[in-house]
């Protein structure tokens, strides 16, 4: 048991001690866009340290750091050349240790991004494989295969990469002739590792232990439904499905049953460290699978602790759609004993302000109102929540970046702007009225690695903190209430009767959340003034595009 002070009354409330990650709110730090300490226009670990008090003030429980390992940066660090060090672009191991010291002092958990499905084409293993002969032990760590057709000039199968184009690249052998092909389900600079080779699993054991020994609290696992491919590498009946949907659709390459043995082993490694000092280590997976039921298989008691539930992120702004998504998650995922891990934004998706508004503008008033309401809904749901940097500022997607500054490999491979991710990765505005908005500490001429639009001045953190009506204060107030009310992140929920276009539920602790997805006001489901609302909300009324929380005497679910 432990005590917390109630955010509204100031009285002490006694809570059951539970595992911290079950209702944690984690802030995703996209390191290169967070804060630059060196003046080179790229964020770094020292910048994360400098921004840590800001995150503590916001009220998050922990941070997830995007990859900062040595990398040629073809996919901004998701092409890892060395899993056991820090790229000089971001600092060094000593700077990382200082970050961990600051995090422990502030009580902030730290999760690292681990990328086990593929590595960089500059990883020493892959360089060794290129220099080795076909059939060698070095090539067996990857998926090398002979081509089809005359002289092996056609790829071994018809699979397409997630980021567009064939999923195979041909190498030039030591004799100077075209040779075998290797599998790359994202880009040619990211060869897929062969997890049927025991050397691969043994290497990642060492990687996990190295960072756990340096004090990290867990890992976010990239492409957690990946790793294993069908052993025969057969043709797919729909080879372009992954590129078309930009999702893990090909059942021959993703969501293979063997992957669950890896997560059972990784869970045992984390539990080993937890048993030493009683401090939980967390595994949270980027799991993209067709149904909530399949998602639930990854969070069984002996596998991953949690997995991102992306269905809420992709749901249209519609009460029925949100209700269906939430109901399925609560039934299938929470039923495993885990808790749902909710997310509305991340480094791969169009930001909610733009997604819910009019794409092509810097955020309509409607998109802003809906994004605020969705945030309050997410923070009220039982489970954990992940916030993507800038979400708490209400940043819109930057949709008009010129072609010459785009860095996303999707654009490089396809030439299409339709699915590029640079627009949500533009560096944060911290202060001032012109770029770089305090993002970089260098000279006035220093330029962020992606250009910031002039309108970012309206979203700078110094303005957000000074304006009690800002997104930042909505998030901070929601996080304070979440921490102060008894186990807001835990438990079940029961849907309440509500007018068409309104979603309302009550939690077991008496917290009621309602969201009006329409534009016209409706009667509120609970009388009295709400504890918190995403916009002006008089007693007894729930305005359009607004969410609110109340405390009610409704019967427990």
C-alpha positions as CSV (number, residue, x, y, z in Angstrom):
1,X,0.0,0.0,0.0
2,X,1.1,3.6,-0.5
3,X,-0.4,7.1,-0.3
4,X,-1.0,9.8,-2.8
5,X,-2.5,13.2,-2.3
6,X,-5.8,13.7,-4.0
7,X,-5.4,16.3,-6.8
8,X,-8.7,18.0,-5.9
9,X,-9.1,17.8,-2.1
10,X,-5.5,17.6,-1.0
11,X,-6.5,14.6,1.2
12,X,-4.4,11.5,1.4
13,X,-5.8,8.4,-0.4
14,X,-4.5,4.9,0.0
15,X,-3.9,2.8,-3.1
16,X,-2.9,-0.8,-3.7
17,X,0.7,-1.0,-4.7
18,X,0.8,-2.3,-8.3
19,X,3.4,-2.6,-11.1
20,X,4.3,0.9,-12.3
21,X,3.9,0.3,-16.0
22,X,0.3,-0.8,-15.8
23,X,-1.1,2.7,-15.8
24,X,2.1,4.7,-16.7
25,X,2.1,7.7,-19.0
26,X,5.2,7.6,-21.1
27,X,6.5,10.5,-23.2
28,X,8.1,9.5,-26.6
29,X,11.2,11.5,-27.1
30,X,12.3,11.7,-30.8
31,X,15.8,12.6,-29.8
32,X,17.0,14.4,-33.0
33,X,13.9,16.7,-32.8
34,X,13.6,17.3,-29.0
35,X,16.4,19.8,-28.1
36,X,19.9,20.5,-29.5
37,X,22.7,21.3,-27.0
38,X,25.6,21.6,-29.5
39,X,24.3,23.9,-32.2
40,X,24.5,21.5,-35.1
41,X,20.7,21.6,-35.6
42,X,20.1,18.0,-34.4
43,X,18.8,17.1,-31.0
44,X,21.0,15.0,-28.6
45,X,21.1,13.3,-25.3
46,X,22.3,16.4,-23.5
47,X,19.3,18.1,-24.9
48,X,17.1,15.4,-23.4
49,X,18.8,16.0,-20.1
50,X,18.1,19.7,-20.3
51,X,14.4,19.1,-21.1
52,X,13.9,16.5,-18.4
53,X,12.6,19.1,-15.8
54,X,10.0,20.2,-18.3
55,X,8.8,16.6,-18.7
56,X,8.7,16.1,-15.0
57,X,6.6,19.3,-14.6
58,X,4.3,18.0,-17.3
59,X,3.7,14.9,-15.1
60,X,4.7,12.0,-17.2
61,X,6.0,8.8,-15.5
62,X,8.7,8.0,-18.0
63,X,10.3,8.6,-21.4
64,X,11.0,6.4,-24.4
65,X,14.1,7.4,-26.4
66,X,14.2,6.9,-30.1
67,X,17.3,5.1,-31.3
68,X,20.6,7.0,-30.6
69,X,23.0,4.1,-31.4
70,X,25.7,4.5,-34.1
71,X,24.0,4.6,-37.4
72,X,24.4,6.0,-40.9
73,X,20.9,7.5,-40.3
74,X,19.3,6.3,-43.5
75,X,16.2,5.8,-41.5
76,X,17.1,8.1,-38.7
77,X,18.6,5.5,-36.4
78,X,16.3,2.6,-37.1
79,X,19.2,1.3,-39.2
80,X,21.5,0.3,-36.3
81,X,25.3,-0.2,-37.0
82,X,26.1,-0.9,-33.3
83,X,23.5,-1.7,-30.6
84,X,26.0,-1.2,-27.7
85,X,27.1,2.4,-28.1
86,X,26.0,6.0,-28.7
87,X,26.3,7.7,-32.0
88,X,28.6,10.8,-31.7
89,X,25.8,12.8,-33.3
90,X,23.9,12.4,-30.0
91,X,26.7,12.2,-27.4
92,X,28.5,9.3,-25.8
93,X,28.0,6.6,-23.1
94,X,29.2,9.1,-20.4
95,X,26.4,11.5,-21.5
96,X,23.9,8.6,-21.4
97,X,25.0,7.7,-17.9
98,X,24.4,11.4,-16.8
99,X,20.9,11.2,-18.4
100,X,20.2,8.1,-16.4
101,X,21.4,9.8,-13.2
102,X,19.1,12.8,-13.8
103,X,16.2,10.5,-14.6
104,X,16.6,8.6,-11.3
105,X,16.9,11.8,-9.4
106,X,13.6,13.1,-10.9
107,X,11.8,9.8,-10.6
108,X,11.4,9.4,-14.4
109,X,11.6,5.9,-16.0
110,X,13.7,5.5,-19.1
111,X,12.9,3.1,-22.0
112,X,15.2,2.5,-24.9
113,X,14.1,1.7,-28.5
114,X,15.5,-1.7,-29.6
115,X,15.4,-2.7,-33.3
116,X,15.8,-6.5,-33.5
117,X,14.1,-7.2,-36.9
118,X,16.9,-5.6,-39.0
119,X,20.2,-3.8,-38.7
120,X,22.2,-1.4,-40.8
121,X,24.0,-2.4,-44.0
122,X,27.0,-0.9,-42.2
123,X,26.7,-3.3,-39.2
124,X,30.0,-5.3,-38.9
125,X,28.0,-8.5,-39.3
126,X,26.6,-7.4,-42.7
127,X,29.9,-6.2,-43.9
128,X,31.3,-9.6,-43.1
129,X,28.5,-11.2,-44.9
130,X,29.1,-9.2,-48.1
131,X,32.8,-10.2,-48.0
132,X,31.9,-13.9,-47.4
133,X,30.9,-16.6,-49.9
134,X,27.3,-17.9,-50.5
135,X,26.4,-20.5,-47.9
136,X,28.9,-19.1,-45.3
137,X,28.2,-18.7,-41.6
138,X,28.4,-15.0,-42.0
139,X,25.5,-14.9,-44.5
140,X,23.4,-17.3,-42.4
141,X,22.8,-14.4,-39.9
142,X,20.7,-12.8,-42.7
143,X,18.4,-13.9,-45.4
144,X,20.6,-14.5,-48.4
145,X,19.3,-16.5,-51.4
146,X,19.9,-17.2,-55.0
147,X,17.9,-15.3,-57.5
148,X,15.4,-16.8,-59.9
149,X,15.4,-16.8,-63.7
150,X,18.3,-16.7,-66.1
151,X,21.6,-16.0,-64.2
152,X,19.6,-15.5,-61.0
153,X,18.6,-12.0,-62.2
154,X,15.2,-12.0,-60.6
155,X,14.6,-11.7,-56.8
156,X,14.1,-15.0,-54.9
157,X,10.4,-14.2,-54.3
158,X,7.8,-11.5,-55.1
159,X,7.7,-9.7,-51.7
160,X,7.7,-5.9,-51.6
161,X,9.2,-3.7,-48.9
162,X,7.2,-1.8,-46.4
163,X,8.7,1.5,-47.7
164,X,8.1,0.6,-51.4
165,X,10.0,-1.3,-54.1
166,X,11.2,-4.9,-54.0
167,X,12.1,-6.5,-50.6
168,X,15.3,-7.9,-52.1
169,X,18.7,-6.4,-53.1
170,X,21.4,-8.1,-55.1
171,X,25.0,-8.0,-54.1
172,X,28.2,-8.0,-56.1
173,X,30.4,-11.0,-55.2
174,X,34.1,-10.9,-54.5
175,X,34.8,-11.9,-58.2
176,X,32.9,-8.8,-59.3
177,X,29.9,-10.6,-60.7
178,X,26.3,-10.2,-59.6
179,X,25.5,-12.7,-56.9
180,X,23.0,-13.5,-54.3
181,X,20.1,-11.4,-53.0
182,X,19.4,-10.4,-49.4
183,X,16.0,-9.6,-47.8
184,X,15.2,-6.1,-46.7
185,X,11.6,-5.6,-45.7
186,X,12.1,-1.8,-45.2
187,X,15.0,-0.4,-47.3
188,X,18.2,-1.9,-48.8
189,X,20.2,-0.2,-46.0
190,X,18.3,-2.3,-43.5
191,X,18.9,-6.0,-44.1
192,X,16.6,-8.3,-42.1
193,X,18.3,-10.5,-39.5
194,X,17.7,-14.3,-39.6
195,X,16.3,-15.1,-36.2
196,X,16.4,-18.8,-37.0
197,X,20.2,-18.5,-36.5
198,X,21.0,-18.8,-32.7
199,X,23.8,-16.3,-33.0
200,X,21.2,-13.5,-33.5
201,X,19.3,-14.3,-30.4
202,X,22.5,-14.6,-28.4
203,X,23.7,-11.2,-29.6
204,X,20.5,-9.5,-28.5
205,X,20.8,-11.1,-25.1
206,X,24.1,-9.3,-24.7
207,X,22.5,-6.0,-25.9
208,X,19.6,-6.2,-23.4
209,X,21.9,-7.0,-20.5
210,X,24.4,-4.2,-21.4
211,X,21.6,-1.5,-21.2
212,X,19.9,-3.1,-18.2
213,X,23.2,-3.0,-16.4
214,X,23.3,0.7,-17.1
215,X,20.0,1.1,-15.3
216,X,17.3,1.4,-18.0
217,X,13.8,0.5,-17.0
218,X,12.9,-1.4,-20.2
219,X,12.6,-1.4,-23.9
220,X,10.2,-0.4,-26.7
221,X,10.6,-3.1,-29.3
222,X,10.5,-2.0,-32.9
223,X,8.5,-4.3,-35.3
224,X,7.7,-6.8,-32.5
225,X,5.5,-8.9,-34.8
226,X,8.5,-9.3,-37.2
227,X,11.8,-11.3,-36.8
228,X,10.7,-14.6,-38.3
229,X,9.9,-15.2,-41.9
230,X,8.4,-18.3,-43.5
231,X,11.3,-20.8,-43.7
232,X,10.7,-21.5,-47.5
233,X,10.4,-17.8,-48.4
234,X,7.5,-18.5,-50.8
235,X,5.7,-16.0,-53.1
236,X,2.9,-13.9,-51.5
237,X,-0.6,-13.9,-53.1
238,X,-0.6,-10.1,-52.5
239,X,3.0,-9.0,-52.6
240,X,2.3,-5.2,-52.5
241,X,0.1,-5.3,-49.4
242,X,2.7,-4.1,-47.0
243,X,3.7,-1.1,-49.2
244,X,0.1,-0.3,-50.0
245,X,-1.0,-0.3,-46.4
246,X,2.4,0.6,-44.9
247,X,1.6,-2.1,-42.4
248,X,2.7,-5.6,-41.5
249,X,0.2,-7.4,-43.6
250,X,2.2,-10.2,-45.4
251,X,1.6,-13.3,-43.2
252,X,4.7,-14.9,-44.7
253,X,7.0,-12.2,-43.2
254,X,5.2,-11.0,-40.1
255,X,3.4,-12.4,-37.1
256,X,4.9,-15.8,-37.3
257,X,4.3,-18.1,-34.3
258,X,8.0,-18.5,-33.5
259,X,8.3,-14.9,-32.4
260,X,6.5,-15.6,-29.2
261,X,9.4,-17.8,-28.0
262,X,11.7,-14.8,-28.3
263,X,9.4,-12.6,-26.2
264,X,9.1,-15.3,-23.5
265,X,12.9,-15.4,-23.3
266,X,13.2,-11.6,-23.2
267,X,10.6,-11.5,-20.5
268,X,12.6,-14.0,-18.4
269,X,15.7,-11.7,-18.8
270,X,13.7,-8.7,-17.5
271,X,12.2,-10.8,-14.6
272,X,15.8,-11.8,-13.7
273,X,16.7,-8.2,-13.2
274,X,13.5,-7.4,-11.4
275,X,14.1,-10.3,-9.0
276,X,17.5,-8.7,-8.0
277,X,16.2,-5.4,-6.8
278,X,12.4,-5.5,-7.0
279,X,12.3,-2.8,-9.8
280,X,10.1,-3.8,-12.7
281,X,11.6,-3.7,-16.2
282,X,9.2,-3.2,-19.0
283,X,8.9,-4.7,-22.5
284,X,6.4,-2.8,-24.7
285,X,6.1,-3.9,-28.3
286,X,5.2,-2.2,-31.6
287,X,2.8,-4.9,-32.5
288,X,0.9,-4.4,-35.8
289,X,-1.5,-7.3,-36.3
290,X,-5.0,-7.6,-37.8
291,X,-7.2,-8.0,-34.7
292,X,-7.2,-7.2,-31.0
293,X,-7.4,-11.0,-30.3
294,X,-4.1,-11.6,-32.1
295,X,-2.6,-8.5,-30.4
296,X,-3.6,-10.1,-27.0
297,X,-1.4,-13.1,-27.8
298,X,1.7,-10.8,-27.4
299,X,0.8,-9.7,-23.9
300,X,0.1,-13.1,-22.3
301,X,1.6,-13.3,-18.8
302,X,4.9,-14.7,-19.8
303,X,5.5,-12.5,-22.9
304,X,5.6,-8.8,-23.4
305,X,4.3,-6.7,-20.6
306,X,2.4,-4.4,-23.0
307,X,2.0,-3.7,-26.7
308,X,0.9,-0.5,-28.4
309,X,-2.8,-0.6,-29.3
310,X,-2.9,1.3,-32.6
311,X,-6.6,0.9,-33.4
312,X,-7.5,4.0,-31.5
313,X,-4.8,5.9,-33.4
314,X,-6.3,4.8,-36.8
315,X,-10.0,5.1,-35.8
316,X,-12.0,7.8,-37.6
317,X,-13.5,10.6,-35.6
318,X,-16.8,8.8,-34.9
319,X,-18.4,7.7,-31.6
320,X,-19.3,4.2,-32.9
321,X,-15.8,3.6,-34.2
322,X,-14.2,4.7,-31.0
323,X,-16.6,2.6,-28.9
324,X,-15.9,-0.5,-31.0
325,X,-12.1,-0.1,-30.8
326,X,-12.2,0.5,-27.0
327,X,-14.6,-2.4,-26.3
328,X,-12.5,-4.9,-28.3
329,X,-9.3,-3.8,-26.5
330,X,-10.9,-4.1,-23.1
331,X,-12.3,-7.5,-23.8
332,X,-9.3,-9.1,-25.6
333,X,-6.2,-7.4,-24.2
334,X,-7.2,-6.5,-20.7
335,X,-8.5,-10.1,-20.4
336,X,-4.9,-11.4,-20.6
337,X,-4.1,-9.7,-17.3
338,X,-2.1,-7.0,-19.1
339,X,-3.4,-3.4,-19.5
340,X,-4.2,-1.7,-22.8
341,X,-1.4,0.6,-24.1
342,X,-3.2,3.6,-25.7
343,X,-1.7,5.9,-28.3
344,X,-3.0,8.8,-30.4
345,X,0.2,10.0,-32.0
346,X,3.7,8.8,-32.8
347,X,6.7,9.5,-35.0
348,X,5.1,7.6,-37.9
349,X,1.6,9.1,-38.1
350,X,0.0,12.4,-39.0
351,X,-0.6,14.4,-35.8
352,X,-4.1,14.4,-34.4
353,X,-4.7,18.2,-34.8
354,X,-4.3,17.8,-38.5
355,X,-5.7,14.2,-38.8
356,X,-9.0,15.3,-37.1
357,X,-9.2,18.6,-38.9
358,X,-8.5,19.6,-42.5
359,X,-5.3,18.1,-43.9
360,X,-3.4,20.8,-45.7
361,X,-3.8,23.5,-43.1
362,X,-1.8,24.1,-39.9
363,X,-4.7,22.8,-37.9
364,X,-8.3,24.0,-38.1
365,X,-10.2,25.0,-35.0
366,X,-12.2,21.8,-35.4
367,X,-9.1,19.6,-35.5
368,X,-7.8,21.4,-32.4
369,X,-11.0,20.8,-30.5
370,X,-11.2,17.2,-31.5
371,X,-7.5,16.6,-30.6
372,X,-8.0,18.1,-27.1
373,X,-11.1,15.9,-26.6
374,X,-9.3,12.8,-27.8
375,X,-6.5,13.4,-25.4
376,X,-8.8,13.6,-22.4
377,X,-10.5,10.4,-23.6
378,X,-7.2,8.6,-23.8
379,X,-6.1,9.7,-20.4
380,X,-9.4,8.5,-18.9
381,X,-9.2,5.0,-20.3
382,X,-8.0,2.1,-18.1
383,X,-4.4,1.2,-18.9
384,X,-1.2,3.0,-20.0
385,X,-0.8,5.9,-22.4
386,X,2.0,7.1,-24.6
387,X,2.3,10.8,-25.6
388,X,4.4,11.8,-28.6
389,X,6.6,14.9,-28.2
390,X,4.7,18.0,-29.3
391,X,1.4,16.4,-28.7
392,X,1.1,18.2,-25.4
393,X,1.7,21.5,-27.3
394,X,-1.1,20.8,-29.9
395,X,1.4,20.9,-32.7
396,X,-0.1,20.3,-36.2
397,X,1.5,18.3,-38.9
398,X,3.8,20.3,-41.1
399,X,2.4,19.4,-44.5
400,X,4.2,21.8,-46.8
401,X,7.9,20.9,-46.4
402,X,9.6,21.3,-49.7
403,X,10.8,18.2,-51.5
404,X,14.5,19.1,-51.2
405,X,14.4,18.9,-47.4
406,X,12.5,15.6,-47.1
407,X,14.6,12.9,-45.5
408,X,12.0,10.0,-45.1
409,X,13.2,6.9,-47.0
410,X,9.6,6.4,-48.1
411,X,9.9,9.5,-50.2
412,X,13.4,8.5,-51.5
413,X,12.1,5.1,-52.6
414,X,8.7,6.1,-54.0
415,X,8.9,9.7,-54.8
416,X,5.4,10.1,-53.2
417,X,4.5,12.5,-50.5
418,X,1.4,10.6,-49.6
419,X,2.8,8.7,-46.6
420,X,5.9,10.6,-45.6
421,X,6.6,11.0,-41.9
422,X,8.8,14.1,-41.8
423,X,5.8,16.4,-41.1
424,X,5.4,15.0,-37.5
425,X,9.2,15.0,-36.9
426,X,9.9,18.8,-37.3
427,X,12.0,19.9,-34.2
428,X,10.1,21.3,-31.3
429,X,9.6,25.0,-30.7
430,X,10.7,26.1,-27.2
431,X,10.8,29.9,-27.2
432,X,11.0,33.0,-29.3
433,X,9.2,34.3,-32.4
434,X,11.4,32.9,-35.2
435,X,13.2,29.7,-36.0
436,X,15.0,27.9,-34.4
437,X,12.6,28.8,-31.6
438,X,15.1,27.9,-28.9
439,X,15.5,24.4,-30.3
440,X,19.3,24.9,-30.9
441,X,21.7,26.6,-28.7
442,X,24.0,27.5,-31.6
443,X,24.5,30.8,-33.4
444,X,21.5,32.6,-34.8
445,X,22.2,31.1,-38.2
446,X,22.0,27.6,-36.9
447,X,19.3,25.7,-38.8
448,X,17.3,22.7,-37.4
449,X,17.6,19.5,-39.4
450,X,14.1,20.1,-40.7
451,X,12.8,23.6,-41.2
452,X,10.2,24.9,-38.7
453,X,7.3,26.9,-40.1
454,X,6.8,30.5,-38.8
455,X,3.5,29.6,-37.2
456,X,5.4,27.3,-34.7
457,X,5.8,30.5,-32.7
458,X,2.2,30.1,-31.5
459,X,3.0,26.6,-30.1
460,X,6.3,27.4,-28.3
461,X,6.6,25.8,-24.9
462,X,7.2,29.1,-23.1
463,X,3.8,30.4,-24.4
464,X,2.1,27.1,-23.7
465,X,3.2,27.2,-20.0
466,X,2.1,30.8,-19.6
467,X,-1.4,30.2,-21.1
468,X,-3.7,28.2,-18.8
469,X,-6.0,27.5,-21.8
470,X,-3.2,25.8,-23.8
471,X,-2.9,22.1,-24.7
472,X,0.0,21.9,-22.3
473,X,-2.2,22.8,-19.3
474,X,-4.9,20.4,-20.5
475,X,-2.4,17.5,-20.5
476,X,-0.8,18.6,-17.3
477,X,-4.2,18.8,-15.5
478,X,-5.3,15.5,-16.9
479,X,-2.1,13.8,-15.8
480,X,-2.4,15.3,-12.3
481,X,-6.0,14.1,-12.0
482,X,-4.9,10.7,-13.3
483,X,-2.2,10.4,-10.6
484,X,-4.5,11.7,-7.8
485,X,-7.7,9.7,-8.4
486,X,-7.5,6.1,-7.1
487,X,-5.9,4.0,-9.8
488,X,-7.3,5.9,-12.8
489,X,-5.3,3.7,-15.1
490,X,-6.7,0.4,-13.8
491,X,-10.0,-1.4,-13.7
492,X,-12.9,-1.9,-16.0
493,X,-15.5,0.5,-17.6
494,X,-19.2,0.4,-18.3
495,X,-20.8,2.2,-21.2
496,X,-23.5,4.7,-20.3
497,X,-26.6,5.6,-22.2
498,X,-25.9,8.7,-24.3
499,X,-27.3,10.6,-27.3
500,X,-26.2,9.7,-30.8
501,X,-22.7,10.9,-31.4
502,X,-21.8,10.9,-27.7
503,X,-19.6,8.3,-26.0
504,X,-19.9,8.0,-22.3
505,X,-18.5,5.5,-19.8
506,X,-18.1,5.1,-16.0
507,X,-15.1,3.5,-14.4
508,X,-15.1,1.3,-11.3
509,X,-13.8,4.2,-9.3
510,X,-16.7,6.5,-10.2
511,X,-14.9,8.5,-12.8
512,X,-17.2,9.3,-15.8
513,X,-15.8,10.4,-19.1
514,X,-18.0,11.6,-22.0
515,X,-17.0,12.8,-25.5
516,X,-19.3,14.7,-27.8
517,X,-18.1,13.7,-31.3
518,X,-20.7,15.9,-32.9
519,X,-20.7,19.7,-33.3
520,X,-24.0,20.5,-31.5
521,X,-24.2,20.6,-27.7
522,X,-26.0,17.8,-25.9
523,X,-27.1,17.2,-22.2
524,X,-24.2,16.0,-20.1
525,X,-24.5,12.5,-18.7
526,X,-23.7,13.7,-15.2
527,X,-25.0,16.8,-13.4
528,X,-22.7,19.3,-11.9
529,X,-19.5,21.0,-13.0
530,X,-16.9,18.6,-14.5
531,X,-13.5,18.0,-12.9
532,X,-11.8,18.7,-16.2
533,X,-13.0,19.4,-19.7
534,X,-11.2,19.9,-23.0
535,X,-13.1,23.1,-23.6
536,X,-15.7,25.4,-21.9
537,X,-18.3,23.1,-20.4
538,X,-21.1,24.5,-18.3
539,X,-22.9,22.3,-15.8
540,X,-25.4,20.0,-17.4
541,X,-24.2,20.6,-21.0
542,X,-21.6,18.8,-23.2
543,X,-20.6,21.1,-26.1
544,X,-19.7,19.7,-29.5
545,X,-16.2,18.3,-30.0
546,X,-15.6,18.3,-26.2
547,X,-14.7,15.7,-23.6
548,X,-15.1,16.0,-19.9
549,X,-14.6,14.1,-16.6
550,X,-16.9,13.9,-13.6
551,X,-17.0,12.0,-10.4
552,X,-20.3,10.1,-10.1
553,X,-22.1,7.7,-7.8
554,X,-22.9,5.4,-10.7
555,X,-22.8,1.7,-9.7
556,X,-19.4,0.1,-10.3
557,X,-19.0,-1.9,-13.5
